[in-house]
């Protein structure tokens, strides 16, 4: 039931919080957009369109053009839970995004965040 509440959250309400978290640590909105686009396959214009439509998290990820094939390389904990061990695929994608923004806020290089192999 808790997951359903998260899935129903408007991405347009969460997005400014992700940006604010990164900006507090000296990163930019463009960098947040870059990691979101890397993970989801959205182009910047498509991302802005999803924000304008006020889609929920579930729709945001369901409509994503292509989840990045290297997202499985995202590891670590968010809220004390290892992202690589999350069983629900949608919740895992949401936590992947949280983890990417955490890494950005902690000063990790964008090339490493995007798991360039």
SESE-333278 format. One record per residue (C-alpha): z, x, y. Coordinates in pm, whole numbers, plus 50000, padded with zeros to 5 digits. Example, Ala and Ser with C-alpha at 12.3 -4.5 7.8 and 13.67 -1.06 7.14 Angstrom:
<sites>
<w:50780 u:51230 v:49550>
<w:50714 u:51367 v:49894>
</sites>
This chain:
<sites>
<w:50000 u:50000 v:50000>
<w:50081 u:50286 v:50239>
<w:49732 u:50429 v:50190>
<w:49577 u:50098 v:50291>
<w:49754 u:50116 v:50628>
<w:49609 u:50461 v:50687>
<w:49261 u:50354 v:50574>
<w:49271 u:50061 v:50819>
<w:49365 u:50279 v:51119>
<w:49095 u:50292 v:51385>
<w:48942 u:50638 v:51392>
<w:48899 u:50596 v:51768>
<w:49280 u:50578 v:51799>
<w:49342 u:50886 v:51583>
<w:49065 u:51099 v:51733>
<w:49234 u:51156 v:52073>
<w:49549 u:51266 v:51890>
<w:49351 u:51522 v:51692>
<w:49192 u:51651 v:52013>
<w:49526 u:51662 v:52195>
<w:49684 u:51858 v:51909>
<w:49410 u:52120 v:51928>
<w:49406 u:52132 v:52309>
<w:49783 u:52192 v:52325>
<w:49714 u:52515 v:52137>
<w:49425 u:52624 v:52358>
<w:49138 u:52489 v:52151>
<w:48869 u:52250 v:52276>
<w:48740 u:51900 v:52206>
<w:48405 u:52057 v:52117>
<w:48574 u:52266 v:51847>
<w:48742 u:51955 v:51706>
<w:48406 u:51779 v:51707>
<w:48249 u:52079 v:51532>
<w:48498 u:52070 v:51243>
<w:48467 u:51691 v:51213>
<w:48088 u:51719 v:51202>
<w:48108 u:52006 v:50952>
<w:48328 u:51801 v:50718>
<w:48143 u:51469 v:50748>
<w:47782 u:51558 v:50821>
<w:47781 u:51346 v:51137>
<w:47585 u:51482 v:51430>
<w:47769 u:51474 v:51763>
<w:47582 u:51161 v:51874>
<w:47666 u:50984 v:51547>
<w:48031 u:51082 v:51582>
<w:48039 u:50934 v:51934>
<w:47874 u:50618 v:51804>
<w:48140 u:50575 v:51535>
<w:48407 u:50621 v:51802>
<w:48244 u:50354 v:52022>
<w:48223 u:50113 v:51727>
<w:48597 u:50164 v:51668>
<w:48551 u:50190 v:51293>
<w:48849 u:50239 v:51069>
<w:48912 u:50558 v:50872>
<w:48770 u:50403 v:50555>
<w:48442 u:50307 v:50722>
<w:48425 u:50638 v:50908>
<w:48426 u:50834 v:50582>
<w:48218 u:50581 v:50385>
<w:47942 u:50601 v:50649>
<w:47961 u:50981 v:50673>
<w:47613 u:51124 v:50615>
<w:47738 u:51390 v:50373>
<w:48081 u:51528 v:50303>
<w:48042 u:51905 v:50312>
<w:47990 u:52052 v:49964>
<w:48244 u:52329 v:50038>
<w:48525 u:52090 v:50133>
<w:48686 u:52162 v:49797>
<w:48767 u:52506 v:49941>
<w:49011 u:52343 v:50185>
<w:49355 u:52411 v:50045>
<w:49711 u:52404 v:50167>
<w:49965 u:52144 v:50264>
<w:49965 u:51858 v:50510>
<w:50296 u:51677 v:50546>
<w:50424 u:51871 v:50246>
<w:50144 u:51754 v:50017>
<w:49881 u:51992 v:49878>
<w:49542 u:51855 v:49989>
<w:49371 u:51987 v:49676>
<w:49603 u:51774 v:49458>
<w:49555 u:51440 v:49633>
<w:49407 u:51200 v:49380>
<w:49268 u:50928 v:49607>
<w:48927 u:51057 v:49726>
<w:48946 u:50882 v:50064>
<w:49299 u:51001 v:50136>
<w:49193 u:51351 v:50037>
<w:48910 u:51344 v:50292>
<w:49150 u:51221 v:50561>
<w:49394 u:51502 v:50477>
<w:49109 u:51754 v:50470>
<w:49038 u:51657 v:50830>
<w:49407 u:51688 v:50919>
<w:49417 u:52032 v:50760>
<w:49107 u:52150 v:50948>
<w:49255 u:52043 v:51282>
<w:49586 u:52209 v:51186>
<w:49400 u:52533 v:51116>
<w:49216 u:52503 v:51446>
<w:49542 u:52447 v:51633>
<w:49696 u:52749 v:51461>
<w:49422 u:52972 v:51601>
<w:49214 u:53025 v:51289>
<w:48856 u:53135 v:51358>
<w:48605 u:52851 v:51346>
<w:48391 u:53041 v:51092>
<w:48685 u:53055 v:50851>
<w:48777 u:52692 v:50911>
<w:48425 u:52592 v:50813>
<w:48452 u:52786 v:50488>
<w:48128 u:52975 v:50537>
<w:48044 u:53145 v:50212>
</sites>
